[in-house]
Amino acid sequence: MQRSLYTGSQLERVLSVDEMRAVAKRRVPNFCFEFLDGGAEDETSLRRNRSVFSEIGLRPHALVDISQRHTSTSILGEASASPFMIGPTGFSGLLSDKGDLALASAASDSNIPYVLSNVSTVSIEEICEATNARVWMQVYMYRNREFVERMVDRLLKTRVDTLVFTIDNPVHGKREWDVRCYRRPLKLTIPNMLDAAMHPRWLLDVLWPNGVPRFANLGDLLPPGQDDVRGAAQALASQLSASLSWEDVRWLRERWPHKLIIKGLLNKDDVLKAADYGADSVILSNHGGRQLDGALSAMEVLPEVIEALNGRIPVIVDGGFRRGSDIVKAIALGAEAVSLGRATSYGVAAAGQQGVQRVINILNDEIDRVLGLLGCNSLAELTPDHLEWRR
Ligand SMILES: Cc1cc2nc3c(=O)[nH]c(=O)nc-3n(C[C@H](O)[C@H](O)[C@H](O)COP(=O)(O)O)c2cc1C
């Protein structure tokens, strides 16, 4: 268990993911919170990711014996205690010391999958060594394909059995909040520097141990000694591959012998193509509203994707999930699982591993309650008939 600045009883008083967000906002400096919370441009997709859930009503069945209910399920063929996993979020070390390890440890303790981001500050080897988590690894495609090839070779020496290939960033989304905090690249504005100085607990937790966190998974993409933020920012800016295409999916499929998931699709024809190219699953996602502003939310395309696939491959969905009822709605529409982004990251920012654990517990409790109130004993009993979509 990693140390936490909050006691268990204080965290017990955090009752919802939104309340955890409020704690996170107080605990980390403004520039960190903006990095975590913001979306691209006018943040319409960010808001859409949340508002979609209020358009979907729940239709309960009455007088059902729900005394045997449980929230366990199977995700890509393996047992999971809950129908959600922790998705990839880069640079979590900025929110809490070894933030990736905090996320992985909580996932391990909760028996749900964890996806380590390619731009994490803890290496995949350390995560595998230090936790028993069911770890999946996310990668981007770089101009230098050799880097991805070496990453695959590294992964083959670990117990990682699932690779998540994120394809929705052939160019970087326009995240204006990220620019606004800096007077020039990587130099905070004076108000943001003063604001950081006013957060001594964050300074002690994050900056004090080892300085600004470094990137532990970009390996030889970065020149020697350049694993700091500047080196990584330069490398990522120059290495993001604008020529990304289905050929890259084919290329990766040929090299990776285990499960391959394509993350960032929002179009049913693309999902069918992903299945044709040998993907084992897809994550429908608009990258938490951080890439194409105005993009549909994954929940909006989920029904047509499920219909078009007709069971060929399982579908995971992300974007805006903050309540157990949101997760239940996705499962009722046919999703295999939900991938969490900010929800668990608020937990990391608020209180490290304990904060993540609290978020997982809150969501599990809410799912259990919603199942019961809907008249279901298990997630498998959920169907689209439990929902009414009003537009
Ligand atoms: C701070 C932050 C960092 C992220 N980093 C990555 C990343 O490294 N790789 C990736 O595929 N997606 C990344 N994402 C996108 C998430 O995996 C996910 O698609 C999104 O956060 C889901 O929306 P939600 O935050 O509303 O749950 C990131 C999201 C956030 C908020």
The ligand as an SDF file (V2000), in Angstrom:
LIG
                    3D

 31 33  0  0  0  0  0  0  0  0999 V2000
   -4.8480   12.8190  -18.0740 C   0  0  0  0  0  0  0  0  0  0  0  0
   -5.1880   11.8680  -19.1740 C   0  0  0  0  0  0  0  0  0  0  0  0
   -4.1660   11.1910  -19.8140 C   0  0  0  0  0  0  0  0  0  0  0  0
   -4.4740   10.2830  -20.8410 C   0  0  0  0  0  0  0  0  0  0  0  0
   -3.4520    9.5750  -21.4210 N   0  0  0  0  0  0  0  0  0  0  0  0
   -3.7490    8.6310  -22.3460 C   0  0  0  0  0  0  0  0  0  0  0  0
   -2.7190    7.8290  -22.8850 C   0  0  0  0  0  0  0  0  0  0  0  0
   -1.5480    7.9570  -22.5350 O   0  0  0  0  0  0  0  0  0  0  0  0
   -3.0740    6.8850  -23.8150 N   0  0  0  0  0  0  0  0  0  0  0  0
   -4.3780    6.7150  -24.2200 C   0  0  0  0  0  0  0  0  0  0  0  0
   -4.6430    5.8480  -25.0560 O   0  0  0  0  0  0  0  0  0  0  0  0
   -5.3680    7.4530  -23.6940 N   0  0  0  0  0  0  0  0  0  0  0  0
   -5.0930    8.3940  -22.7770 C   0  0  0  0  0  0  0  0  0  0  0  0
   -6.1070    9.1300  -22.2220 N   0  0  0  0  0  0  0  0  0  0  0  0
   -7.5000    8.8580  -22.6220 C   0  0  0  0  0  0  0  0  0  0  0  0
   -8.1270    7.8170  -21.6820 C   0  0  0  0  0  0  0  0  0  0  0  0
   -7.5520    6.5370  -21.8640 O   0  0  0  0  0  0  0  0  0  0  0  0
   -9.6240    7.6730  -21.9550 C   0  0  0  0  0  0  0  0  0  0  0  0
   -9.8520    7.4730  -23.3230 O   0  0  0  0  0  0  0  0  0  0  0  0
  -10.4410    8.8710  -21.4680 C   0  0  0  0  0  0  0  0  0  0  0  0
   -9.8470    9.4800  -20.3510 O   0  0  0  0  0  0  0  0  0  0  0  0
  -11.8640    8.4340  -21.1410 C   0  0  0  0  0  0  0  0  0  0  0  0
  -12.6460    9.5110  -20.7070 O   0  0  0  0  0  0  0  0  0  0  0  0
  -12.8990    9.8380  -19.1470 P   0  0  0  0  0  0  0  0  0  0  0  0
  -11.6320   10.4900  -18.6680 O   0  0  0  0  0  0  0  0  0  0  0  0
  -14.0360   10.7840  -19.1820 O   0  0  0  0  0  0  0  0  0  0  0  0
  -13.1800    8.5570  -18.4480 O   0  0  0  0  0  0  0  0  0  0  0  0
   -5.8150   10.0570  -21.2280 C   0  0  0  0  0  0  0  0  0  0  0  0
   -6.8450   10.7540  -20.5590 C   0  0  0  0  0  0  0  0  0  0  0  0
   -6.5360   11.6420  -19.5430 C   0  0  0  0  0  0  0  0  0  0  0  0
   -7.6650   12.3470  -18.8330 C   0  0  0  0  0  0  0  0  0  0  0  0
  1  2  1  0
  2  3  1  0
  2 30  2  0
  3  4  2  0
  4  5  1  0
  4 28  1  0
  5  6  2  0
  6  7  1  0
  6 13  1  0
  7  8  2  0
  7  9  1  0
  9 10  1  0
 10 11  2  0
 10 12  1  0
 12 13  2  0
 13 14  1  0
 14 15  1  0
 14 28  1  0
 15 16  1  0
 16 17  1  0
 16 18  1  0
 18 19  1  0
 18 20  1  0
 20 21  1  0
 20 22  1  0
 22 23  1  0
 23 24  1  0
 24 25  2  0
 24 26  1  0
 24 27  1  0
 28 29  2  0
 29 30  1  0
 30 31  1  0
M  END
$$$$
